[in-house]
Amino acid sequence: MNDIFLKFTPHHWSLIIVLAVTVAAHFLAGIALRRLGRIAASTSNIWDDALFEAARRPLPVFVWLSGLFVALNIHYSSAALPVMLVHGRTITLTICISWFLIALIKNLAKMVVALRIEGGQQVDIATVDGIGKAARVTVLVVAGLVIIQSMGFSISGVLAFGGIGGIAIGFAAKDLLANLLGGLILHLDRPFKLGESVRSPDKDIEGLVEHIGWRQTALRARNMDMIYVPNSLFNSIVLVNVSRRSSRRIDETIGLRYEDLPRIEAVCAEVRAMLMNHPDIDANREVVVAFSRFGESGLEILISAFTDCTSDFNVTKQSVLLAIAGIVARLGADFAFPSRTLYMAGHTPPGLISGIPDAN
């Protein structure tokens, strides 16, 4: 055994020391990450949690690669380090750093969403996901440029070639690029988010937003069909976000019989009073109850009011219409229905309205 150790040269001992230091650094890094992770978990700050979780896998790889390249430097101490090893060192370290940054971005996105949901706050998951994707793409692009530069290629030449290629690709895939740009605008402007209901009066599009991608958006229609809309279409159409309206308007026209003309003023007054005192009607906004016109079959009354933003519109509308029916019945009036009166030749038409004399 002693003979074996005697055969070790200082060069060999240097490599052994590097190996031992690398192994020790690997275990110490693991212990440090676990302890720091437990400390970070006890704090309310999400940045330290995301940081230590992101470093859990890339750091050991980084430690071993560092030890490997230190050993290679010692091995080639008497000669120049081969060019491929120099490139390999830069490339592998760049990959480790990119790996860490991408994991950090993913963890931050998840923790931001979880923290806001836990706090009972609203969070736009699509926007958080879009920002995370853009950040990860940026990291990958920068890492690719660093790797290309480390391999001896000129970045300016690559960018110039990319510009020429980009023009050609732009002409060939203009629809795809338009949809990608439309997806970016959706994430920036946020005209809608997941779970909201939207419709377009320009197109036959209406549904619940279930997914916002970079190329297309998925809407669930009322009949449960899935509608896939290219993102570029949202830049050229009028879009109505139904979920963001503050209230809905009840806009109805009812008709009473012509013989109910003496009662119409009382009907309008009581209907208006009912609306002003209704718990689900916003009395601070315009409430209209007015005799609007002489219709073909009856006297038409315009009724317009806004519901409270927290109420169920259909339930409120049903309650209002039933209350109106009760008022009309209580005042001795009745609703009109389409009818025609036929007068025979040689007979003088009677008064058309009860209690009102003929015009002649």
C-alpha positions as CSV (number, residue, x, y, z in Angstrom):
1,M,0.0,0.0,0.0
2,N,2.9,2.3,0.9
3,D,4.5,1.6,-2.5
4,I,1.3,2.7,-4.2
5,F,1.2,6.0,-2.3
6,L,4.9,6.5,-3.1
7,K,4.2,6.2,-6.8
8,F,1.8,9.1,-6.6
9,T,3.3,12.3,-8.0
10,P,2.3,15.8,-6.9
11,H,0.2,15.9,-10.0
12,H,-1.8,12.9,-8.8
13,W,-2.2,14.3,-5.3
14,S,-3.5,17.5,-6.8
15,L,-6.2,15.6,-8.7
16,I,-7.1,13.6,-5.6
17,I,-7.4,16.8,-3.5
18,V,-9.6,18.3,-6.2
19,L,-11.8,15.2,-6.2
20,A,-12.1,15.3,-2.4
21,V,-12.9,19.0,-2.3
22,T,-15.6,18.4,-5.0
23,V,-17.2,15.6,-3.1
24,A,-17.1,17.7,0.1
25,A,-18.6,20.7,-1.7
26,H,-21.4,18.5,-3.1
27,F,-22.4,17.3,0.3
28,L,-22.0,20.7,2.0
29,A,-24.1,22.4,-0.8
30,G,-26.8,19.8,-0.3
31,I,-26.9,20.3,3.5
32,A,-26.8,24.1,3.1
33,L,-29.7,24.1,0.6
34,R,-31.8,21.9,2.9
35,R,-31.3,24.0,6.0
36,L,-31.7,27.3,4.1
37,G,-34.8,25.9,2.5
38,R,-36.3,25.1,5.9
39,I,-35.5,28.6,7.1
40,A,-37.0,30.2,4.0
41,A,-40.2,28.1,4.4
42,S,-40.8,29.7,7.8
43,T,-40.8,33.3,6.2
44,S,-43.5,35.0,4.3
45,N,-41.1,36.0,1.5
46,I,-41.6,33.9,-1.6
47,W,-38.3,35.0,-3.3
48,D,-36.0,32.9,-1.0
49,D,-38.3,29.9,-1.3
50,A,-38.2,30.1,-5.1
51,L,-34.4,30.7,-5.1
52,F,-33.4,27.7,-3.0
53,E,-35.9,25.4,-4.7
54,A,-34.5,26.5,-8.1
55,A,-30.9,25.8,-7.0
56,R,-31.6,22.4,-5.6
57,R,-30.8,20.5,-8.9
58,P,-28.5,22.8,-10.9
59,L,-26.1,23.5,-8.0
60,P,-24.8,19.9,-7.5
61,V,-24.2,19.7,-11.3
62,F,-22.4,23.0,-11.2
63,V,-20.2,21.9,-8.4
64,W,-19.2,18.7,-10.2
65,L,-18.6,20.5,-13.5
66,S,-16.4,23.1,-11.7
67,G,-14.4,20.3,-10.0
68,L,-14.0,18.6,-13.4
69,F,-12.7,21.6,-15.2
70,V,-10.3,22.4,-12.3
71,A,-8.9,18.9,-12.6
72,L,-8.5,19.3,-16.3
73,N,-6.6,22.6,-15.8
74,I,-4.3,20.8,-13.4
75,H,-3.9,17.9,-15.9
76,Y,-3.0,20.3,-18.8
77,S,-0.9,22.6,-16.6
78,S,2.1,22.0,-18.7
79,A,0.2,22.6,-22.0
80,A,-2.5,24.8,-23.3
81,L,-6.0,23.7,-22.5
82,P,-7.6,22.2,-25.6
83,V,-10.0,24.5,-27.4
84,M,-12.9,22.1,-27.2
85,L,-12.5,21.9,-23.4
86,V,-12.6,25.7,-23.2
87,H,-15.8,25.8,-25.2
88,G,-17.2,22.9,-23.2
89,R,-16.6,24.7,-20.0
90,T,-18.4,27.8,-21.1
91,I,-21.2,25.9,-22.6
92,T,-21.9,23.6,-19.6
93,L,-21.7,26.5,-17.1
94,T,-24.0,28.6,-19.3
95,I,-26.5,25.6,-19.4
96,C,-26.4,25.3,-15.6
97,I,-27.0,29.0,-15.1
98,S,-29.9,28.9,-17.6
99,W,-31.3,25.9,-15.9
100,F,-31.3,27.7,-12.6
101,L,-32.9,30.9,-14.0
102,I,-35.7,28.9,-15.8
103,A,-36.4,27.0,-12.7
104,L,-36.5,30.2,-10.7
105,I,-39.0,31.8,-13.1
106,K,-41.3,28.8,-13.0
107,N,-41.2,28.6,-9.2
108,L,-41.9,32.3,-8.8
109,A,-44.9,32.1,-11.1
110,K,-46.3,29.2,-9.2
111,M,-45.7,30.8,-5.8
112,V,-47.2,34.1,-6.8
113,V,-50.4,32.4,-8.0
114,A,-50.6,30.2,-4.9
115,L,-49.9,33.2,-2.5
116,R,-52.6,35.4,-4.0
117,I,-55.2,32.6,-4.1
118,E,-54.4,31.7,-0.4
119,G,-54.8,35.4,0.5
120,G,-58.2,35.5,-1.2
121,Q,-57.0,37.9,-3.9
122,Q,-57.8,37.7,-7.6
123,V,-55.0,36.6,-9.9
124,D,-54.9,36.5,-13.7
125,I,-53.2,33.1,-14.2
126,A,-53.0,33.6,-18.0
127,T,-51.0,36.8,-17.5
128,V,-48.6,35.3,-15.0
129,D,-48.1,32.3,-17.3
130,G,-47.5,34.6,-20.3
131,I,-44.9,36.7,-18.5
132,G,-43.2,33.5,-17.3
133,K,-43.1,32.1,-20.8
134,A,-41.6,35.4,-22.2
135,A,-39.0,35.4,-19.4
136,R,-38.0,31.8,-20.1
137,V,-37.7,32.5,-23.8
138,T,-35.5,35.5,-23.1
139,V,-33.2,33.3,-21.0
140,L,-32.9,30.7,-23.7
141,V,-32.2,33.2,-26.4
142,V,-29.4,34.9,-24.3
143,A,-28.0,31.5,-23.4
144,G,-27.9,30.5,-27.1
145,L,-26.1,33.7,-28.0
146,V,-23.5,33.1,-25.3
147,I,-22.9,29.6,-26.4
148,I,-22.6,30.6,-30.1
149,Q,-20.1,33.4,-29.1
150,S,-18.1,30.9,-27.0
151,M,-17.7,28.6,-30.0
152,G,-16.0,31.3,-32.0
153,F,-18.9,32.5,-34.1
154,S,-19.6,36.2,-34.5
155,I,-22.9,37.2,-32.9
156,S,-23.3,40.2,-35.2
157,G,-23.1,37.8,-38.2
158,V,-25.6,35.5,-36.6
159,L,-27.9,38.4,-35.9
160,A,-27.6,39.6,-39.5
161,F,-28.3,36.2,-40.8
162,G,-31.2,35.9,-38.4
163,G,-32.6,39.3,-39.7
164,I,-32.5,38.1,-43.3
165,G,-34.0,34.7,-42.3
166,G,-36.6,36.5,-40.2
167,I,-37.8,38.5,-43.2
168,A,-38.2,35.3,-45.2
169,I,-39.9,33.5,-42.3
170,G,-42.2,36.5,-41.8
171,F,-43.5,36.3,-45.3
172,A,-44.0,32.6,-45.1
173,A,-45.6,32.5,-41.7
174,K,-47.2,35.9,-41.4
175,D,-50.4,34.4,-39.9
176,L,-48.5,32.5,-37.2
177,L,-46.6,35.7,-36.3
178,A,-49.8,37.7,-36.3
179,N,-51.3,35.3,-33.8
180,L,-48.2,35.3,-31.6
181,L,-48.2,39.1,-31.6
182,G,-52.0,39.0,-30.9
183,G,-51.3,36.7,-27.9
184,L,-48.7,39.1,-26.6
185,I,-51.2,42.0,-26.8
186,L,-53.8,40.0,-25.0
187,H,-51.4,39.3,-22.1
188,L,-50.5,43.0,-22.0
189,D,-53.9,44.6,-22.5
190,R,-55.9,41.9,-20.7
191,P,-59.3,42.5,-22.3
192,F,-60.4,39.2,-20.6
193,K,-59.0,36.5,-18.4
194,L,-59.7,32.9,-17.6
195,G,-63.2,32.2,-16.4
196,E,-64.7,35.4,-17.9
197,S,-67.5,35.4,-20.5
198,V,-67.0,37.3,-23.8
199,R,-68.8,37.8,-27.0
200,S,-68.3,39.7,-30.2
201,P,-71.1,41.6,-32.0
202,D,-69.0,41.5,-35.2
203,K,-68.6,37.8,-35.3
204,D,-70.7,34.8,-34.1
205,I,-68.4,34.3,-31.1
206,E,-69.5,33.9,-27.5
207,G,-68.3,31.8,-24.7
208,L,-66.4,31.3,-21.5
209,V,-62.6,31.7,-21.7
210,E,-61.0,28.4,-20.8
211,H,-57.5,28.9,-22.2
212,I,-55.4,31.8,-23.5
213,G,-52.5,30.5,-25.6
214,W,-49.9,32.3,-27.6
215,R,-51.5,31.3,-30.9
216,Q,-55.2,30.9,-30.1
217,T,-57.8,31.3,-27.3
218,A,-60.2,28.6,-26.4
219,L,-63.8,29.5,-25.5
220,R,-66.5,27.2,-24.2
221,A,-69.9,28.0,-25.8
222,R,-73.2,27.7,-24.1
223,N,-74.0,24.5,-25.9
224,M,-70.6,23.2,-24.5
225,D,-68.9,23.4,-27.9
226,M,-65.2,24.4,-27.8
227,I,-64.4,27.5,-30.0
228,Y,-60.8,28.1,-30.9
229,V,-60.2,31.7,-31.9
230,P,-56.9,32.9,-33.5
231,N,-55.4,35.6,-31.3
232,S,-54.9,38.0,-34.2
233,L,-58.7,38.2,-34.7
234,F,-59.1,40.0,-31.4
235,N,-57.1,42.9,-32.8
236,S,-59.7,43.6,-35.5
237,I,-63.1,42.9,-33.9
238,V,-65.3,44.6,-31.2
239,L,-65.2,42.5,-28.1
240,V,-67.7,42.6,-25.2
241,N,-66.6,41.3,-21.8
242,V,-69.9,40.3,-20.3
243,S,-68.3,39.4,-16.9
244,R,-67.0,42.9,-16.3
245,R,-70.3,44.8,-16.6
246,S,-71.3,46.5,-13.4
247,S,-75.0,45.8,-13.9
248,R,-77.6,44.7,-16.5
249,R,-80.6,46.6,-17.7
250,I,-84.2,45.4,-17.7
251,D,-85.6,46.8,-20.9
252,E,-89.2,45.7,-21.6
253,T,-92.3,47.1,-23.3
254,I,-95.7,45.9,-22.1
255,G,-99.1,46.6,-23.7
256,L,-102.4,47.4,-22.0
257,R,-105.8,47.4,-23.6
258,Y,-107.2,50.6,-25.1
259,E,-110.1,50.5,-22.6
260,D,-107.4,50.8,-19.8
261,L,-106.4,54.3,-20.8
262,P,-108.0,55.9,-17.7
263,R,-105.8,53.6,-15.5
264,I,-102.5,53.9,-17.3
265,E,-101.2,56.8,-15.3
266,A,-101.8,54.9,-12.0
267,V,-100.2,51.8,-13.5
268,C,-97.1,53.7,-14.4
269,A,-96.9,55.4,-11.0
270,E,-97.2,52.1,-9.1
271,V,-94.7,50.3,-11.3
272,R,-92.2,53.1,-10.9
273,A,-92.6,53.0,-7.1
274,M,-92.2,49.3,-7.1
275,L,-88.9,49.5,-9.0
276,M,-87.5,52.3,-6.8
277,N,-88.1,50.1,-3.7
278,H,-87.1,46.8,-5.2
279,P,-84.0,45.4,-3.3
280,D,-82.3,44.2,-6.5
281,I,-82.8,47.4,-8.6
282,D,-80.2,50.1,-8.5
283,A,-82.3,53.2,-7.6
284,N,-79.3,55.5,-8.1
285,R,-79.4,54.9,-11.8
286,E,-82.0,55.8,-14.4
287,V,-85.5,54.2,-13.9
288,V,-87.9,54.8,-16.7
289,V,-91.6,53.9,-16.6
290,A,-93.6,55.9,-19.2
291,F,-96.6,55.6,-21.6
292,S,-94.6,55.5,-24.8
293,R,-97.0,55.0,-27.8
294,F,-100.3,53.9,-29.1
295,G,-99.6,50.5,-30.5
296,E,-101.5,48.5,-33.1
297,S,-103.1,46.3,-30.4
298,G,-102.7,48.2,-27.2
299,L,-101.2,51.0,-25.2
300,E,-97.5,50.5,-24.8
301,I,-95.6,51.3,-21.6
302,L,-91.8,51.5,-21.7
303,I,-90.0,50.0,-18.6
304,S,-86.3,50.4,-18.1
305,A,-84.2,49.9,-15.0
306,F,-80.7,48.6,-14.0
307,T,-80.2,45.6,-11.7
308,D,-77.7,45.5,-8.8
309,C,-74.3,44.1,-9.9
310,T,-74.5,41.4,-7.3
311,S,-77.9,40.1,-8.1
312,D,-79.0,37.2,-10.4
313,F,-80.3,39.0,-13.5
314,N,-82.8,36.4,-14.5
315,V,-84.2,36.0,-11.0
316,T,-84.5,39.8,-10.6
317,K,-86.2,40.2,-14.0
318,Q,-88.7,37.4,-13.1
319,S,-89.5,39.1,-9.8
320,V,-90.0,42.5,-11.5
321,L,-92.3,41.1,-14.3
322,L,-94.4,39.2,-11.8
323,A,-94.8,42.4,-9.6
324,I,-95.9,44.3,-12.7
325,A,-98.5,41.7,-13.5
326,G,-99.8,42.0,-9.9
327,I,-100.0,45.8,-10.2
328,V,-101.9,45.6,-13.5
329,A,-104.4,43.0,-12.1
330,R,-104.9,45.0,-8.8
331,L,-105.8,48.2,-10.7
332,G,-108.4,46.4,-12.8
333,A,-106.4,46.6,-16.1
334,D,-105.3,43.8,-18.3
335,F,-102.6,43.1,-20.9
336,A,-103.4,43.6,-24.6
337,F,-103.0,40.9,-27.2
338,P,-102.9,41.2,-31.0
339,S,-106.5,41.8,-32.2
340,R,-108.5,43.3,-35.0
341,T,-112.0,44.9,-35.0
342,L,-114.2,44.6,-38.1
343,Y,-116.9,47.2,-38.8
344,M,-119.7,46.4,-41.2
345,A,-120.7,48.9,-43.9
346,G,-123.7,51.1,-42.9
347,H,-123.0,51.0,-39.2
348,T,-121.5,53.9,-37.2
349,P,-118.4,52.8,-35.3
350,P,-118.9,53.1,-31.5
351,G,-116.4,54.9,-29.2
352,L,-113.2,53.0,-29.4
353,I,-112.3,53.7,-25.8
354,S,-114.6,53.0,-22.9
355,G,-115.7,56.2,-21.2
356,I,-114.4,58.4,-24.0
357,P,-117.0,59.9,-26.4
358,D,-116.7,59.6,-30.2
359,A,-114.7,62.2,-31.9
360,N,-117.8,63.1,-34.0
